[in-house]
């Protein structure tokens, strides 16, 4: 069986950065498809269109709020309320993937999911879906090692500031008092700062090699996929999904779920993300904004095997993962991840996310955890 570290090296070193919708992402998809075909899987590459960066849509939402602030300054508070209100709703919609208003005006490029299927020896009783995203992201100041611990706090601060601008526009529109516009100035400044960070990210930072995030998850999925192919399950179809454009807003996973919803009603979904360094754990809940508990049946299986490997289970609310769209839709899903003592993935979205900083012990623990869960499910 191929060592997962070799897959990480090929993805993070030989291919290198894998921007969403970019050439590196396409080369990674071809590598993954070739590996699964070599293992004996039936492989299909499913194309979809998505933005190249999550930043574009969020810049649109923040620009709408800032436009609402300017409208208030021009004694057009009612128009300001409309603009800022749409911005807040669009911001929430982007984060939860429920209503992608802003994405409608963002240019999209071509991406793809690699969907590999291993047929069981007998008629399928259940379906097991393994997923891991293979694109890597652009770095930015918000992920600087000195700032990254406050990432979620900053997210809520910006959201609160956007909401405050909208509410103060509403108060000005109703009362005609300019005091409410003056009160919105510090909140608009916070939104402008967040907008500037996103613009600066797009102009000044490069895409990272993505060894931990998420060549590590793909590598673990590939290695287990190879092992399963040597002895196919009796009555469980294995579907391995390498998703594109996770880093630009979970687009690959959404595309997969939308196109395969009829076959996922009785499926287990295990997402593997950022398992290349730090302490491995299973997620008990996910969601930056709304809390979504991990699937009940898959969580019970995870707990039954995790203890023997020294692996714990806790909520992960720092960022959204490919498991979140599945949980929103009510599927039985969970993520396997790893993080440092502060709960933040190591080298997260930073230039240090390289092959040299991958911890073989973390990768090995993640592989053994995933294998133990899968063996228990297909037994």
N, C-alpha and C positions, 0 to 999 in steps of 0.2 A: 504494500500500500504506500502511496506517495506521502511523504512527510508534509504536514500542513505548512511548515516553515518554507518549503520549496514553493508552494503556491503563493505564499505571501511575498517571497523574494521576486517571483516572476511578475506579480501584479504591481508591487510597489517600487521595485528597482528597475526591472527591464522595461515594463510599460510606463511606470512612473505615474505622475498625476493623471487623473481620469475625470476631467471636467464634465459635468452634466451636459449632454447633447454634443460633446466634443469628440475629437478623434481618439484620444486616449480611452474614453469610455467605450467606443466602438471596438477598439483593439482588445480591451478587456473582455467584452462580450464574446468576441470570437474565440478568445483563449478558453473561456469557461465552457462555451458550447462544444469546442473540440475535446475538452477533457471529458465531459459527460458522454459524448458520443463514443469516445474510446472505452468508457466503462460499460457501454451497452445500453444506454438510455435512449429513448426516443426524444429528440430535441427539436424544439420549435422556437425561433426567434420572433417575438411579437413586437412590432413597431408601434410607437405612439408618439405624440408630439407634446412637448413640455418646455417651460422656460429654462434658460441656462443657469438661472440663479434665483433663489428665493428672495433676494434683496430687491429685485425689480418690483414685485407686487407690494412688498412692504413700503417701498418708497412711494408708490402710488397712494397707498392709504394715508401715509403721513403727509404727503403733499396736499391731499384733500382737506385734512385737518388744518394745515397751515393756511390754505386758501380760505377756509372758514374763519380763521382768525383775522386775516386781512379784510374779509368782507365785513366783519364786525367793526373794524377800524374805520371803514367807509360808510358807517351807519346803515349797513345792510345786514343786520344781525339775523334776520329770518333766512336770508340766503346763506349766511354763515352757518347757521344751525343745520341747514340741509346738507351743505358740503361736509361739515365736520361729522355730522351724523352718519352719512354714507361712509366716510373714512373709518369711523369706529366699527361699524357693522362689517365693512370689508376686512378690516384688521382681524376681527374675531372669526370671520368666515375663513380667512386664509389659515389661521392657526389651527382651527378645528377641521379644516378641509370640507366644511359643510356647505359653504357658499363662497365660491371663488370669483367674486365680482372684479377685484383688481386684476386678476390673471387674464381677464377678457381683453385687456388693452396692452398686455405684455407680449412681445414677440416670442414665438416658440420655435424650437428646432426639433430635429428627429432624435429620438432615443429608442431604446429597446429593452425588453425583458427577455431573459433566456429561461425558457420553461422546459425542464427535463423530466421525463416520466419513466418510472421503473414499474413495469407490470408485475402483479403478484403471480404466484404459481397457480392459484385457483381464482374463482370469481371474487372480485373485490367486495369486501364488507365495509371498509372504512377507507378514508383517504388521509394521508399524512403529508402536510405541506411544510417543507423546510425553506426558509427564505433568508436572504442576506443581500444587502445592496452593495454594488461594486463601484459606484462613482465616488470621487473624492471632491472636497469642497475647496473654495477659496478661503484663505485665512482672513483675519481682520483684527482690529484693536480690541473688539469685545471678547476675543479669546486669548488675549495676552495672559500669560501665566499669573500676573498680578491682579488681573481683573476678572478672570473667568469664574471664580468662586461666586461672584455676585451676578452671574448671568441671568438667572431667573428673577432675582430681585429687580434688576434693570428692566427686564421684560414687563413686569407688573407696574413699575414706575412709569414707563412710557405709555402703557395702556391707560393708567390712571390719568396721566396728563392729557392724553387725547380725549378721554371722556370728559375731563374738566373743561376743556375748551368748548366742547359741544354744549355742555350744560350751561356754561356762562354765556354763550351765544343765545341760548334759549331764554335765560334770565333777562338779557339785554333786550331781546325782541319783545318780551312781554311788558317789561317795566319802562323801557326807553332810557334807562339809566346807564350812562357811560362808565360808571364805577365798575360794572361787571366786565367790561372789556379790559379796563386797566388790571383787574384782578386776574385776567386770563394770561397776561404777559409772561409770568414765570412758567406757566404750564406750556405755553407755545414755545418758550425757549428750550424746554426739555425735549419737545417733539422735534424742534429744529436740530438740536444736538444729535438725536437718534438718526434723523435723516442724513445729517452730515457724516456720521459714522458709516452708514451704508454706502454713501457715495464714495467716501474715502476707501472703503473696502474694495469696491469695484474698480477703482482707478489705480490704487497703490499696492495691492497685495496679489500674490500669486497662489495658484492651487497647490495644495500640499500632496506629498506622495501617498498619504492615506494608508499606511501600513496597518495601524491599529483600526482606523476608521475608513474603510471597513474591509481591507484585504484579509484581515484576520477572520472575520465572520465568513467570508466566501471560502477561505481555505479550509476551515473546519467543516463547512457544508460539503465541499468537494471531497475531502478525505472520507467523511462518513458515507457520502454517496458511493464512493468506490468500494467501501467495505460492504455496503448493503447489496451492491450488484453481484458480489461473490456468492451471496446466499439470499436470493430474493424472498421477501416476506410471503407468507402463505396466502393471506387474504386482504392485505392492505396495499393499496397503490401508493407509491412514494412519488411526490411531485416536488422537485427542487426548483426554486424560483430565484434567480439572480436578478434583482431589480435595478433598473437605471433611474436616474434623476430623483433619488431619495433626498439628496442634499439640496435640491432645488424646490422641495416641498412635497415629498412623498408621492410623486407623480407615478412612478413605476408601480408601486404597490396598489395605488388606487386603480390604475389601468387593469392590473391583473384581477383585482376583486370585481371590478365592473364587468369584465368579459367572462368571468368564470363563476359567477355567483350561483348558478344552478348546480354546480358540483361541489360547493363548499358547505352545504348545510350540515353535513355530518363529518366535517373535517377537523383535524387538529392542526393548528398552525404554530410553528416554532420559529421565531425570528432570532437571528444571531448577529450581534452588533457590538463592535468595540470590545473584543475579547482577547486582544493582543498584549495587554499589560494591566496590572492591578489585580484586585481580588474579584474573582468571578462570583456572580449572584444571579438569581432568578427574579424577575420583576413580579411583584404582587399587585401593582397598579401602575398606570402610566397616564400621561397627558399633562402638558404644560399648563393648560387653563382648566379644563374639566378633568376630573379624576375618573378613570376607567379601570375597574378591577380586572385583573387577568382572568382568563377563562377558568371555570371551576374545575372541570375534569383534568385539564392539562396542568393546572396548578397542583392538584392532588398528586399527580404522577411525579411532578418535579420535586415536591417535598419528600416523597417516598424514597427518592434516590439521592437527593442532594446532601442529606446529612452524612451519609457514608463517605462523601468526597470533601467534607468540610465546607460546603457551599451553603450560603444563607439565602434568604428571600426578603426583599423589601421593595417599597415603592420607588419609582424613578420618575421624577417630575421635572428634571432639568431641561429636557428637550423631547421632541416628538420622534418616535421611531416607526418603522414599518408595521409594528404590531398595532399601533393606535388606530389606523383606519379599519383594521379587522375587528378590533374591540368595539369601535363605534357602531359597526354593523351587527354586533352581537355574536361574532364567531368565537370559538374556543381557542384563544391565542395567548401567547406568552413570549417574553424576550429573555434571552440569555445574554448577559453583559458582564463587563468588568469595570472597575473604577478604583481610584485612589482612596486614601483614608477620608477625604472630604466629600466623597460621593461623586466626584467629577472624573470622567474618563481621562486617562493620562494622555498628554500631548494632544489634547482634543483640538482639532482644527488649527493646529499650529505647525510651523515649519519643522518641528522636531518629531513629527509623526512619520518616522522613517523605519526602515527594516531593522536598523541597528538598535532601535529602542523597543523592539518587540521582546517580550519575556516568554521564552519557550514554556516555562511552567504554567503561565496563565493560559496559553494556547492549549497545552496538554489537558489542563483541568477542564477547559470548556469543551474540548473534544470528548473527554470521558463522560462529562455530564450529559452532553447531547446524545451520545451513544447509549448511555444507560436509560435515558428517557425514551428513546426510540425503541430500544429492545423491549422495554416494559410495555409500550403501547402496541407493538406488533405481535407480542407473544400470543 
